[in-house]
Amino acid sequence: MSGFFNSSIGRKYAMALSAFFLMFFLLQHFAINIVSVFSPGTFNEVSHFMGTNPLIQYAVQPILIFAVIYHFVMGFVLEIKNKGSRNVKYAKNHGAANSTWMSRNMIYSGLAILAFIVLHFIDFWFPEINTKFIQGDWSGTLEGVEGYRYFEELQHKFVEPWRVGAYVIAFVLLALHLMHGFTSAFQSIGSTAGRKQTMQNIGKAYSILIPLGFVIIALFHHFNH
C-alpha cells in the first residue's frame, strides 16, 4: 500500500481524496455561514456548537488542518514532477490545443488561494485558538455584546473594503480552481469517460454556486454591518 501512494498514480489518488474532503468541508462551511444572512441568532447557536464540540475541536479540526497542508504541498510536488517529466526538446508549447488555461496554471491559482487561507486564518481561526486554548474562554461571549459573539465578529471582519475585495478575488480564483479540480479529482479515482460530462456539469454548478455564495455573504455583511 505504501508503494502505491509513493507512485505517481498513488499521489494523484491521495490528492483527489484530500480534494474531496476539502470540498465537503467548504460545502459545510458555506451552509453554516449562509445562516448568518437570514438569522443571526441561529448562526450564533450553530457556531457555538461547532466551536465547543470536543469531536470537532480535537478530531475533525486537526484532520482539516492536515488536509489543507497535504493538499497544497502535494499539489506543488505533483506540479514540479510534471514539469520535470515533460519532454523539453519541443521549443513550442501547444498545451492550449488540448487543455484549458486553468488546468495549465493550477499552481498559480493554488498559491493565491493559499494566501487567502492564511488571511482567513488570521481573521478567524487564530483569534479562536487564542480565545479558547490560550485564554481558556469557551463561553462564546464578548464584553458589550448581548448573547454569543460570533455574528458580531463576522460582521466586524467585513467592514473594511480592502478585506471584502480580497475575499471576492479569492473566491473568483477558487471558482476557477474548482472548475478544473472537481473533474480532475474524479478522473484520478477512476471515474469512467461516460460519467465525465455528468461530473463536469456537477463540478461547474458547485464551482460557481459555492464561491458565489461566499461572495454574497461577504458583501451582505459589508453593506449591513
C-alpha positions as CSV (number, residue, x, y, z in Angstrom):
1,M,0.0,0.0,0.0
2,S,2.8,2.4,0.9
3,G,4.4,1.7,-2.5
4,F,1.1,2.7,-4.3
5,F,1.0,6.1,-2.5
6,N,4.6,6.7,-3.4
7,S,3.8,6.2,-7.1
8,S,2.6,9.0,-9.4
9,I,-0.8,7.4,-9.6
10,G,-1.0,7.0,-5.9
11,R,-0.1,10.6,-5.2
12,K,-2.8,11.8,-7.6
13,Y,-5.3,9.4,-5.9
14,A,-4.3,10.8,-2.5
15,M,-4.5,14.3,-3.9
16,A,-8.1,13.6,-5.1
17,L,-9.1,12.3,-1.7
18,S,-7.9,15.4,0.1
19,A,-9.7,17.5,-2.5
20,F,-13.0,15.7,-1.8
21,F,-12.6,16.2,1.9
22,L,-11.9,19.9,1.4
23,M,-14.8,20.3,-1.0
24,F,-17.1,18.7,1.6
25,F,-15.7,21.0,4.3
26,L,-16.3,24.0,2.0
27,L,-19.9,23.0,1.5
28,Q,-20.4,22.6,5.2
29,H,-18.7,25.9,6.0
30,F,-20.9,27.6,3.5
31,A,-24.1,26.0,4.9
32,I,-23.2,27.5,8.3
33,N,-22.1,30.9,7.1
34,I,-25.2,31.5,4.9
35,V,-27.3,31.2,8.0
36,S,-25.8,34.5,9.2
37,V,-27.6,36.3,6.3
38,F,-31.0,35.1,7.5
39,S,-30.8,34.5,11.2
40,P,-28.0,36.0,13.4
41,G,-29.3,34.1,16.4
42,T,-29.3,30.7,14.7
43,F,-25.8,31.4,13.3
44,N,-24.6,32.2,16.8
45,E,-26.1,28.9,18.2
46,V,-24.6,26.8,15.4
47,S,-21.2,28.5,15.6
48,H,-21.1,28.0,19.4
49,F,-21.9,24.3,19.0
50,M,-19.3,23.8,16.3
51,G,-16.7,25.8,18.3
52,T,-17.2,23.9,21.5
53,N,-17.9,20.4,20.4
54,P,-15.0,18.2,21.5
55,L,-15.3,15.9,18.5
56,I,-15.0,18.8,16.1
57,Q,-12.3,20.6,18.0
58,Y,-10.0,17.7,18.8
59,A,-10.6,15.3,15.9
60,V,-12.1,17.0,12.9
61,Q,-10.2,20.2,13.2
62,P,-6.7,18.6,13.2
63,I,-7.7,16.4,10.2
64,L,-8.8,19.5,8.4
65,I,-5.5,21.3,9.0
66,F,-3.6,18.3,7.8
67,A,-5.8,18.0,4.7
68,V,-5.2,21.7,3.8
69,I,-1.4,21.4,4.3
70,Y,-1.3,18.0,2.5
71,H,-3.4,19.2,-0.5
72,F,-1.2,22.2,-1.2
73,V,2.1,20.5,-0.6
74,M,1.2,17.6,-2.8
75,G,-0.1,19.9,-5.4
76,F,3.2,21.7,-5.6
77,V,5.1,18.3,-5.6
78,L,3.0,17.0,-8.5
79,E,3.4,20.2,-10.4
80,I,7.2,20.1,-10.0
81,K,7.3,16.5,-11.0
82,N,5.0,17.1,-14.0
83,K,7.2,19.9,-15.3
84,G,10.3,17.8,-14.8
85,S,8.9,14.9,-16.8
86,R,7.8,16.9,-19.8
87,N,9.9,16.5,-22.9
88,V,12.0,19.6,-23.2
89,K,13.1,19.1,-26.8
90,Y,9.9,20.8,-28.1
91,A,10.6,24.5,-28.4
92,K,7.0,25.5,-28.6
93,N,4.2,24.6,-26.1
94,H,1.0,23.5,-27.7
95,G,-0.8,22.8,-24.4
96,A,-3.6,25.1,-25.2
97,A,-4.7,22.8,-28.0
98,N,-5.9,20.1,-25.6
99,S,-6.1,21.8,-22.2
100,T,-7.7,24.8,-20.5
101,W,-5.7,27.8,-19.2
102,M,-6.7,26.9,-15.7
103,S,-5.5,23.3,-16.0
104,R,-2.1,24.6,-17.0
105,N,-2.0,27.2,-14.2
106,M,-3.5,25.4,-11.2
107,I,-0.2,26.1,-9.3
108,Y,-0.8,29.9,-9.5
109,S,-4.5,29.8,-8.5
110,G,-3.4,27.5,-5.7
111,L,-0.8,29.9,-4.4
112,A,-3.4,32.7,-4.5
113,I,-5.9,30.6,-2.6
114,L,-3.2,29.6,-0.1
115,A,-2.5,33.3,0.6
116,F,-6.3,33.8,1.1
117,I,-6.4,30.8,3.5
118,V,-3.6,32.4,5.5
119,L,-5.6,35.7,5.7
120,H,-8.7,33.7,6.7
121,F,-6.8,32.0,9.5
122,I,-5.5,35.4,10.7
123,D,-9.1,36.8,10.6
124,F,-10.9,33.9,12.3
125,W,-9.0,30.8,13.2
126,F,-6.0,32.2,15.1
127,P,-8.3,34.5,17.3
128,E,-10.5,31.5,18.1
129,I,-7.4,29.4,19.0
130,N,-6.1,32.2,21.2
131,T,-9.5,32.8,22.9
132,K,-10.3,29.1,23.6
133,F,-6.9,27.4,24.1
134,I,-4.7,30.2,25.4
135,Q,-7.1,32.4,27.3
136,G,-9.3,29.5,28.3
137,D,-12.5,31.3,27.4
138,W,-15.1,28.8,25.9
139,S,-18.1,30.9,26.8
140,G,-18.6,32.2,23.3
141,T,-19.4,35.7,24.7
142,L,-17.9,39.1,24.2
143,E,-18.0,42.0,26.7
144,G,-20.5,44.6,25.5
145,V,-22.2,42.1,23.1
146,E,-25.6,40.5,24.0
147,G,-25.6,36.8,23.5
148,Y,-22.8,34.9,21.7
149,R,-20.1,36.9,19.9
150,Y,-19.8,35.1,16.6
151,F,-22.2,37.2,14.4
152,E,-20.7,40.4,15.8
153,E,-17.2,39.2,15.0
154,L,-18.2,38.1,11.5
155,Q,-19.7,41.5,10.6
156,H,-16.7,43.3,12.0
157,K,-14.3,41.5,9.7
158,F,-16.2,42.7,6.6
159,V,-16.2,46.4,7.5
160,E,-13.1,47.3,5.6
161,P,-13.5,47.4,1.7
162,W,-10.0,46.0,1.0
163,R,-10.7,42.9,3.0
164,V,-14.0,42.3,1.2
165,G,-12.2,42.9,-2.1
166,A,-9.6,40.3,-1.2
167,Y,-12.3,37.8,-0.3
168,V,-14.2,38.4,-3.6
169,I,-11.0,38.0,-5.7
170,A,-10.0,34.8,-3.7
171,F,-13.4,33.2,-4.3
172,V,-13.3,34.0,-8.0
173,L,-9.9,32.3,-8.2
174,L,-11.3,29.4,-6.1
175,A,-14.2,29.0,-8.6
176,L,-11.7,28.7,-11.5
177,H,-9.6,26.3,-9.5
178,L,-12.6,24.1,-8.7
179,M,-13.8,24.0,-12.3
180,H,-10.8,22.0,-13.2
181,G,-10.0,20.4,-9.9
182,F,-13.5,18.9,-9.4
183,T,-13.4,16.9,-12.6
184,S,-9.7,16.1,-12.3
185,A,-10.3,14.6,-8.8
186,F,-13.0,12.2,-10.1
187,Q,-10.7,11.2,-13.0
188,S,-7.9,10.4,-10.6
189,I,-10.0,7.9,-8.7
190,G,-11.1,6.2,-11.9
191,S,-14.3,7.8,-13.0
192,T,-15.4,6.5,-16.4
193,A,-15.4,8.5,-19.5
194,G,-19.2,8.0,-19.7
195,R,-19.7,9.9,-16.5
196,K,-17.3,12.7,-17.4
197,Q,-20.0,15.0,-18.8
198,T,-22.1,14.5,-15.7
199,M,-19.2,15.2,-13.4
200,Q,-18.3,18.3,-15.4
201,N,-21.9,19.6,-15.0
202,I,-22.0,18.9,-11.3
203,G,-18.5,20.4,-11.0
204,K,-19.5,23.6,-12.8
205,A,-22.6,24.1,-10.6
206,Y,-20.6,23.5,-7.4
207,S,-17.6,25.7,-8.6
208,I,-19.9,28.6,-9.4
209,L,-22.6,28.5,-6.7
210,I,-20.5,27.9,-3.6
211,P,-17.9,30.6,-4.2
212,L,-20.7,32.9,-5.3
213,G,-22.5,32.2,-2.1
214,F,-19.4,33.2,-0.1
215,V,-19.1,36.4,-2.1
216,I,-22.8,37.2,-1.3
217,I,-22.2,36.6,2.4
218,A,-19.1,39.0,2.4
219,L,-21.0,41.7,0.5
220,F,-24.1,41.4,2.6
221,H,-22.2,41.9,5.9
222,H,-20.1,44.7,4.4
223,F,-23.2,46.7,3.4
224,N,-25.2,45.8,6.5
225,H,-22.7,46.0,9.4
